[in-house]
Amino acid sequence: MRLRKKINLYTAVLFIFLLLLMNVSIYFVFSNLMMVNELNRAKAETEKIAFDVSKNVNNISPNDLLRAYLPIDGMIGIVKEGQRKGTAVTSNSEKQLSFRSSDFYPGEKSAIITYHQKKYVFVSYPIVWGDGSVVNLQITKSITATEEMLAVLRIVLIAVTVIAMIPVLISSTILSNFIARPIRSMIDTMKEIQTSGQFKRLSLEEKSKDELVEMGKTFNHMIDLLQANFEKQEQFVSNASHELKTPLTVIESYASLLKRKGLERPDLFDESIEAIHSEAIRMRELTEQMLLLAKHQEKWNIEKENVNLTDIIAELSKVYKNAYNRTVEIYSGDAIETVTDVQKLKQLMFIFLDNARKYSDEHISVYIGQTSNEAFIRIEDRGDGIPKTELPKVFDRFYRVDKARTRKQGGSGLGLSMAKEIADAIDVRIEMDSLEGRGTNVTLLFN
């Protein structure tokens, strides 16, 4: 059964059940109150009649005395102990009561009785008769009027129940449609996405703040994330394919050249082997960087500790001196300490020092200092610099400022993207400033 029908059915059944329960309770409470009222009223009348009868029993004949107090729609009688049938007078409308047998009761008695499918209120009251014996004054009155009122009440309550069911059914239908509509819309949108392969979003009423709108917003946000990730993945695959295509083409060209003329021309053999080797290394580095980026997107294992920035930079300076025969000048006053991940920081510094080495032939300067609330490392090179308009793009994957020169230097366009992700992982802010022809300054600020 669909959700809309379930809501409609359950809501309607619940409301109808509550409505019936309420109306049935009203009827029984009202019916009980009216019957108790009839009994109390009959008892009061009987008590008063009993007083008058006891007072006048020696002056007026029993039949005349009873006829004087005869109810309009009932019977009044005197029953002595041991008698099954006493002296009684009956109204014209209730002649059948004269055939009803009577019992003697030692005390007061009152009850609602049924005789010939009609209901009566019956009261027996003990009085002292003229001969000194104790007899029962018994009055039986029809309660047809009360039953007719209860019948009218039943009809009214049934009518109210039926009439009230109409708005209940309408409201349950409206409620089920109100709840099911956004869910139906979401299902239709999902099916449309599945069929078309395009990212779709739900149309929402911005004024409403209920859970259904919140669910729709969450769905749209999830679609935004999926689309963003899909576009990133698509762009990454496209860029990776493009970047791998060039070295593969170079390798294929030189391999073909070797195949055709390699044995005849030794100079061409050396050039081809060198080019193939160089492109193979570039492909390996490019692949490693892409895998590293992909791995970092999944999880960073950060282990922060208190470190001395001056000692770390001095260590890196020696490495660069030995590996590339390049001098890294360090400018630092007091020992600067901060809390960070040492290995990630070294990886970050290698990227910026390697860029400074590639694009500058002069010394590289590293300044270590402390502002009022944060430590910093600034790497300065004296290379060609980067145009101001290009600075916002340098952290994009595969972006190169000077593509021909960068390829010649062996850059893949992934180094600064990886640096940005490492910096975000260890809470380091990167600021880059550059001037064409003067060089580039990169500042790492530790939060």
C-alpha positions as CSV (number, residue, x, y, z in Angstrom):
1,M,0.0,0.0,0.0
2,R,1.4,3.4,-0.9
3,L,2.3,5.9,1.8
4,R,-0.5,8.3,0.8
5,K,-3.1,5.6,1.2
6,K,-1.6,4.5,4.5
7,I,-1.7,8.0,5.9
8,N,-5.2,8.5,4.6
9,L,-6.5,5.2,6.0
10,Y,-4.8,5.4,9.4
11,T,-5.8,9.0,10.0
12,A,-9.4,8.5,9.0
13,V,-9.8,5.3,11.0
14,L,-8.2,6.9,14.1
15,F,-10.4,10.1,13.9
16,I,-13.5,8.1,13.3
17,F,-12.7,5.8,16.2
18,L,-12.2,8.7,18.5
19,L,-15.4,10.4,17.3
20,L,-17.4,7.2,17.9
21,L,-15.8,6.7,21.3
22,M,-16.6,10.3,22.3
23,N,-20.2,10.2,21.0
24,V,-20.9,6.8,22.6
25,S,-19.5,8.0,25.9
26,I,-21.7,11.2,25.7
27,Y,-24.8,9.0,25.1
28,F,-24.2,6.6,27.9
29,V,-23.3,9.4,30.4
30,F,-26.4,11.4,29.4
31,S,-28.6,8.3,29.5
32,N,-27.4,7.3,32.9
33,L,-28.0,10.8,34.3
34,M,-31.5,10.9,32.9
35,M,-32.4,7.5,34.4
36,V,-31.0,8.5,37.8
37,N,-32.9,11.7,37.6
38,E,-36.1,9.8,36.8
39,L,-35.5,7.5,39.8
40,N,-34.8,10.3,42.2
41,R,-37.9,12.2,41.1
42,A,-40.1,9.1,41.4
43,K,-38.7,8.4,44.8
44,A,-39.4,12.0,46.0
45,E,-43.0,11.9,44.6
46,T,-43.6,8.5,46.2
47,E,-42.3,9.7,49.6
48,K,-44.7,12.6,49.5
49,I,-47.6,10.5,48.3
50,A,-46.8,8.0,51.1
51,F,-47.1,10.7,53.7
52,D,-50.4,11.9,52.4
53,V,-51.8,8.4,52.1
54,S,-50.8,7.5,55.6
55,K,-52.4,10.7,56.9
56,N,-55.8,10.1,55.1
57,V,-56.1,6.3,55.0
58,N,-58.7,6.2,57.7
59,N,-60.8,9.0,56.2
60,I,-60.9,8.1,52.5
61,S,-61.5,4.7,50.9
62,P,-58.3,3.1,49.5
63,N,-59.4,3.1,45.9
64,D,-60.4,6.8,46.0
65,L,-57.3,7.6,47.9
66,L,-55.1,5.8,45.3
67,R,-57.0,7.2,42.4
68,A,-56.3,10.7,43.7
69,Y,-52.5,10.1,43.3
70,L,-52.6,8.0,40.1
71,P,-49.9,8.9,37.7
72,I,-51.0,9.9,34.2
73,D,-49.0,7.1,32.6
74,G,-48.6,4.5,35.3
75,M,-50.0,2.6,38.2
76,I,-50.3,3.1,42.0
77,G,-51.1,0.3,44.4
78,I,-50.9,-1.1,47.9
79,V,-49.3,-4.5,48.5
80,K,-49.6,-6.2,51.8
81,E,-47.1,-8.8,53.1
82,G,-47.9,-12.3,51.7
83,Q,-50.0,-10.9,48.8
84,R,-49.0,-11.6,45.1
85,K,-51.6,-9.1,43.9
86,G,-52.5,-6.0,45.9
87,T,-54.9,-3.2,45.5
88,A,-54.0,-1.0,42.5
89,V,-55.4,1.6,40.1
90,T,-54.0,2.0,36.6
91,S,-54.1,4.9,34.1
92,N,-55.9,4.3,30.8
93,S,-52.7,4.3,28.8
94,E,-51.0,1.7,30.9
95,K,-53.8,-0.9,31.5
96,Q,-51.3,-3.8,30.8
97,L,-49.6,-3.0,34.2
98,S,-52.7,-4.3,36.0
99,F,-51.6,-7.9,35.0
100,R,-48.2,-7.5,36.4
101,S,-47.6,-9.5,39.7
102,S,-46.5,-7.6,42.8
103,D,-44.0,-8.4,45.5
104,F,-43.8,-7.1,49.0
105,Y,-40.5,-5.5,50.0
106,P,-39.5,-5.0,53.7
107,G,-37.8,-1.6,52.9
108,E,-37.6,1.0,50.2
109,K,-36.9,-0.2,46.6
110,S,-36.5,1.7,43.4
111,A,-35.5,0.4,39.9
112,I,-35.9,0.8,36.2
113,I,-37.9,-2.2,35.0
114,T,-39.0,-3.5,31.6
115,Y,-42.5,-4.8,31.1
116,H,-43.9,-5.8,27.7
117,Q,-40.9,-4.1,26.1
118,K,-41.5,-0.8,27.7
119,K,-39.4,0.8,30.4
120,Y,-40.9,2.0,33.7
121,V,-39.5,3.5,36.9
122,F,-40.7,1.5,39.9
123,V,-40.7,2.7,43.5
124,S,-41.9,0.7,46.6
125,Y,-42.2,2.7,49.8
126,P,-43.3,1.1,53.2
127,I,-46.1,2.9,55.0
128,V,-48.4,2.2,58.1
129,W,-51.8,1.2,56.9
130,G,-55.1,1.9,58.7
131,D,-55.1,-1.4,60.6
132,G,-51.6,-0.8,61.9
133,S,-49.9,-3.2,59.5
134,V,-47.0,-2.2,57.3
135,V,-47.7,-2.2,53.6
136,N,-45.9,-1.2,50.4
137,L,-47.0,1.9,48.5
138,Q,-45.8,1.0,45.0
139,I,-45.8,3.4,42.1
140,T,-44.9,2.4,38.5
141,K,-44.5,5.2,35.9
142,S,-43.7,5.0,32.3
143,I,-40.5,6.7,31.1
144,T,-41.5,6.8,27.5
145,A,-40.8,10.5,27.2
146,T,-37.3,10.0,28.5
147,E,-36.7,7.2,26.1
148,E,-38.0,9.3,23.3
149,M,-35.5,12.0,24.3
150,L,-32.7,9.5,24.3
151,A,-33.8,8.2,20.9
152,V,-33.6,11.8,19.6
153,L,-30.1,12.1,21.2
154,R,-29.0,8.9,19.5
155,I,-30.1,10.2,16.1
156,V,-28.4,13.6,16.7
157,L,-25.2,11.9,17.7
158,I,-25.3,9.5,14.7
159,A,-25.9,12.4,12.4
160,V,-23.1,14.4,14.0
161,T,-20.8,11.4,13.6
162,V,-21.6,11.0,9.9
163,I,-21.3,14.7,9.2
164,A,-18.1,14.9,11.1
165,M,-16.6,12.0,9.1
166,I,-16.8,14.2,5.9
167,P,-14.3,16.8,7.1
168,V,-12.2,14.1,8.7
169,L,-11.9,12.2,5.4
170,I,-11.2,15.5,3.5
171,S,-8.6,16.6,6.0
172,S,-6.9,13.2,6.1
173,T,-6.7,13.3,2.3
174,I,-5.2,16.8,2.3
175,L,-2.8,15.7,5.1
176,S,-1.7,12.6,3.2
177,N,-1.2,14.7,0.0
178,F,0.7,17.4,1.9
179,I,3.1,14.8,3.4
180,A,3.4,12.6,0.3
181,R,3.9,15.3,-2.3
182,P,7.5,16.3,-1.5
183,I,8.4,12.6,-1.1
184,R,6.8,11.9,-4.5
185,S,8.7,14.9,-5.9
186,M,12.0,13.5,-4.5
187,I,11.3,10.1,-5.9
188,D,10.5,11.6,-9.3
189,T,13.7,13.7,-9.2
190,M,15.8,10.6,-8.3
191,K,14.2,8.6,-11.2
192,E,14.9,11.6,-13.5
193,I,18.5,11.7,-12.3
194,Q,18.8,7.9,-12.8
195,T,17.3,8.1,-16.3
196,S,18.9,11.3,-17.7
197,G,22.3,11.1,-15.8
198,Q,21.8,14.9,-15.1
199,F,21.9,16.4,-11.6
200,K,18.4,17.7,-10.6
201,R,17.2,19.5,-7.6
202,L,13.9,19.9,-5.8
203,S,11.8,23.1,-5.9
204,L,11.3,24.2,-2.3
205,E,9.1,26.7,-0.6
206,E,11.7,28.9,1.1
207,K,9.1,30.4,3.5
208,S,8.3,27.1,5.2
209,K,10.6,25.7,7.8
210,D,9.1,22.3,8.5
211,E,10.9,18.9,8.4
212,L,9.8,18.2,4.8
213,V,11.4,21.4,3.6
214,E,14.5,20.6,5.7
215,M,14.6,17.1,4.1
216,G,14.4,18.7,0.6
217,K,17.2,21.1,1.4
218,T,19.3,18.2,2.6
219,F,18.6,16.4,-0.6
220,N,19.6,19.4,-2.7
221,H,22.7,19.9,-0.6
222,M,23.6,16.2,-1.2
223,I,23.1,16.6,-4.9
224,D,25.4,19.7,-4.8
225,L,28.1,17.7,-3.1
226,L,27.7,14.8,-5.6
227,Q,27.8,17.2,-8.5
228,A,30.8,19.0,-7.2
229,N,32.7,15.7,-6.6
230,F,31.6,14.4,-9.9
231,E,32.9,17.5,-11.7
232,K,36.1,17.4,-9.8
233,Q,36.6,13.7,-10.6
234,E,35.8,14.4,-14.3
235,Q,38.2,17.3,-14.4
236,F,40.9,15.3,-12.6
237,V,40.6,12.4,-15.1
238,S,40.5,14.8,-18.0
239,N,43.6,16.7,-16.8
240,A,45.4,13.5,-15.9
241,S,44.7,12.0,-19.3
242,H,45.9,15.2,-21.0
243,E,49.1,15.4,-18.9
244,L,49.9,11.7,-19.5
245,K,49.3,12.0,-23.2
246,T,52.3,14.3,-23.9
247,P,55.0,12.1,-22.3
248,L,53.5,9.0,-23.9
249,T,53.6,10.7,-27.3
250,V,57.2,11.7,-26.8
251,I,58.2,8.1,-25.7
252,E,56.3,6.6,-28.7
253,S,58.0,9.1,-31.1
254,Y,61.5,8.4,-29.9
255,A,60.8,4.7,-29.7
256,S,59.7,4.7,-33.4
257,L,62.7,6.8,-34.3
258,L,65.0,4.3,-32.5
259,K,63.3,1.4,-34.3
260,R,63.9,3.0,-37.7
261,K,67.4,4.7,-37.4
262,G,68.7,3.9,-33.9
263,L,71.3,1.3,-35.1
264,E,72.6,3.6,-37.9
265,R,73.0,6.8,-35.9
266,P,74.6,6.5,-32.4
267,D,74.0,10.2,-31.6
268,L,70.3,9.8,-32.3
269,F,70.3,6.7,-30.0
270,D,71.7,8.6,-27.1
271,E,69.2,11.5,-27.5
272,S,66.3,9.2,-27.8
273,I,67.3,7.2,-24.7
274,E,67.7,10.4,-22.7
275,A,64.3,11.7,-23.8
276,I,62.5,8.4,-23.1
277,H,64.2,8.2,-19.7
278,S,63.3,11.8,-18.9
279,E,59.7,11.4,-19.9
280,A,59.4,8.1,-18.0
281,I,60.7,9.9,-14.8
282,R,58.2,12.7,-15.3
283,M,55.4,10.2,-15.8
284,R,56.4,8.4,-12.6
285,E,56.5,11.6,-10.6
286,L,53.2,12.8,-12.1
287,T,51.6,9.4,-11.2
288,E,53.0,9.5,-7.7
289,Q,51.7,13.0,-7.1
290,M,48.2,12.1,-8.4
291,L,48.1,9.0,-6.2
292,L,49.3,11.1,-3.2
293,L,46.6,13.6,-3.8
294,A,44.0,10.9,-4.2
295,K,45.2,9.3,-1.0
296,H,45.2,12.5,0.9
297,Q,41.6,13.2,-0.1
298,E,40.7,10.0,1.7
299,K,42.4,10.5,5.0
300,W,45.2,12.5,6.7
301,N,47.0,11.0,9.6
302,I,48.1,14.1,11.6
303,E,50.4,13.8,14.6
304,K,51.0,17.2,16.0
305,E,53.8,18.0,18.5
306,N,55.8,21.0,19.8
307,V,58.6,21.7,17.2
308,N,61.4,24.2,16.8
309,L,61.0,25.7,13.3
310,T,64.6,27.0,13.2
311,D,66.0,23.5,13.7
312,I,63.7,22.0,11.0
313,I,64.6,24.7,8.4
314,A,68.3,24.3,9.2
315,E,68.0,20.5,8.6
316,L,66.3,21.1,5.3
317,S,68.9,23.6,4.3
318,K,71.7,21.0,4.6
319,V,69.6,18.5,2.6
320,Y,69.2,21.0,-0.3
321,K,72.9,21.9,-0.1
322,N,73.9,18.3,-0.5
323,A,71.3,17.3,-3.0
324,Y,71.2,20.3,-5.4
325,N,74.3,22.2,-4.4
326,R,72.0,25.2,-3.7
327,T,72.4,27.5,-0.7
328,V,69.3,28.2,1.5
329,E,70.0,31.3,3.6
330,I,68.2,31.2,7.0
331,Y,67.2,34.4,8.9
332,S,65.9,33.8,12.4
333,G,66.3,35.5,15.7
334,D,65.2,33.6,18.8
335,A,64.2,29.9,18.6
336,I,60.6,29.9,17.2
337,E,58.4,27.0,18.4
338,T,55.0,26.0,17.3
339,V,52.7,22.9,17.4
340,T,52.4,21.1,14.1
341,D,53.0,17.8,12.3
342,V,56.8,17.6,11.5
343,Q,56.6,15.3,8.5
344,K,53.8,17.2,6.9
345,L,55.6,20.4,7.5
346,K,58.8,19.1,5.9
347,Q,56.8,17.8,2.9
348,L,55.2,21.3,2.6
349,M,58.6,23.0,2.8
350,F,60.1,20.6,0.2
351,I,57.4,21.7,-2.3
352,F,58.1,25.4,-1.9
353,L,61.9,25.1,-1.7
354,D,61.8,22.9,-4.9
355,N,59.7,25.5,-6.7
356,A,62.2,28.2,-5.6
357,R,65.1,26.1,-6.8
358,K,63.5,25.4,-10.2
359,Y,62.5,28.9,-11.0
360,S,65.4,30.8,-9.5
361,D,69.2,30.5,-10.0
362,E,70.1,32.7,-7.1
363,H,70.2,32.0,-3.4
364,I,66.9,31.1,-1.6
365,S,66.1,32.9,1.6
366,V,64.0,31.6,4.4
367,Y,62.8,33.9,7.2
368,I,61.5,32.5,10.5
369,G,59.7,34.8,12.9
370,Q,56.8,35.4,15.2
371,T,53.9,37.9,15.0
372,S,51.8,38.9,17.9
373,N,49.8,35.6,17.8
374,E,51.3,33.3,15.2
375,A,54.7,31.9,14.0
376,F,55.6,32.2,10.3
377,I,58.1,30.9,7.7
378,R,58.7,33.0,4.6
379,I,60.5,31.6,1.5
380,E,61.9,34.2,-0.9
381,D,63.3,33.5,-4.3
382,R,64.7,35.9,-6.9
383,G,63.2,34.2,-10.0
384,D,61.0,35.5,-12.8
385,G,58.0,35.9,-10.5
386,I,54.3,35.3,-11.2
387,P,51.9,37.9,-12.8
388,K,49.3,39.2,-10.2
389,T,46.4,37.9,-12.4
390,E,47.8,34.4,-12.2
391,L,48.3,34.2,-8.4
392,P,44.7,33.1,-7.6
393,K,45.1,30.1,-10.0
394,V,48.4,28.7,-9.0
395,F,46.8,26.3,-6.5
396,D,44.5,24.7,-9.1
397,R,45.5,21.3,-10.2
398,F,47.6,21.1,-13.4
399,Y,47.7,24.8,-13.6
400,R,51.0,26.2,-14.9
401,V,52.0,29.9,-15.2
402,D,54.4,29.4,-18.1
403,K,53.5,26.0,-19.5
404,A,56.5,25.7,-21.9
405,R,59.0,26.7,-19.2
406,T,57.4,24.7,-16.5
407,R,57.4,21.5,-18.6
408,K,61.0,22.1,-19.3
409,Q,61.7,22.4,-15.6
410,G,59.8,19.1,-15.0
411,G,56.8,20.6,-13.2
412,S,53.5,18.8,-13.3
413,G,51.2,21.5,-12.0
414,L,50.3,19.4,-9.0
415,G,52.9,20.6,-6.5
416,L,51.1,23.7,-5.2
417,S,47.7,21.9,-5.2
418,M,49.2,19.3,-2.9
419,A,50.9,22.0,-0.8
420,K,47.5,23.7,-0.3
421,E,45.9,20.4,0.9
422,I,48.8,19.7,3.3
423,A,48.6,23.2,4.7
424,D,44.8,22.9,5.3
425,A,45.4,19.5,7.0
426,I,47.9,20.9,9.5
427,D,46.1,24.3,9.9
428,V,48.7,26.4,8.1
429,R,47.6,29.5,6.1
430,I,49.5,30.2,2.9
431,E,50.0,33.7,1.6
432,M,51.8,34.2,-1.7
433,D,53.1,37.5,-3.1
434,S,55.0,37.9,-6.3
435,L,56.4,40.6,-8.6
436,E,57.4,39.8,-12.2
437,G,61.2,40.0,-12.7
438,R,61.8,40.3,-8.9
439,G,60.8,36.9,-7.5
440,T,58.1,35.3,-5.3
441,N,57.5,35.3,-1.5
442,V,55.6,32.5,0.1
443,T,54.6,32.8,3.8
444,L,53.4,30.0,5.9
445,L,51.4,31.2,9.0
446,F,50.8,28.7,11.8
447,N,47.5,29.1,13.6
